[in-house]
């Protein structure tokens, strides 16, 4: 009898251990780690270098860049879609670097969400800047460069012409800030600007929109009290 009880106890013990073993086996996590091969250091390329379509521009390479760019990009008509309406502009082929620069910035979507940030009643409306950090980021990505004055092409600052302001940086040759532009408003023009600033286009449609913008109220810094955005600039085929 004792032998029978002993055998039953041993059998029960082995069955319990086998059951526990199966339970533990099903709950055991997969600890296998797949080895990931790391490429050699010299094959790792920064993401910016992969996706960048043009070099970061500076005074040392900008003119050579636009010399080649203007040969391949002949577009010369753009449309500004603003909070006040649409303005269409013809860019002059005679001022090829400034035309190429404007087309380049348009294709990079630089002007989108910038503003008419300076309005001087019965004089000019000036655009291409913003107090938004995104505009600063765009400029930093594109690069820091200035364009030379090209003011001897026979154009004068008549009503509706598009001209490029000089940089805020003091420079004796009035090198132009490539990111900004202004449109002349008065009927008699602004001919005291002739010879100092590069005229590179003219408004062909939407001067009524320009006039509306020129009438808005501004602060002492000539910044409109209500932001006037350029929603988008697009090339007209």
Helices and strands as residue ranges (DSSP letters): H 2-27, G 41-43, H 47-51, E 57-58, H 62-72, E 77-82, E 85-91, H 96-107, E 114-120, E 124-129, H 133-142, E 143-144, E 146-147, E 161-164, E 176-177, E 181-184, G 191-193, E 198-205, H 207-214, E 229-235
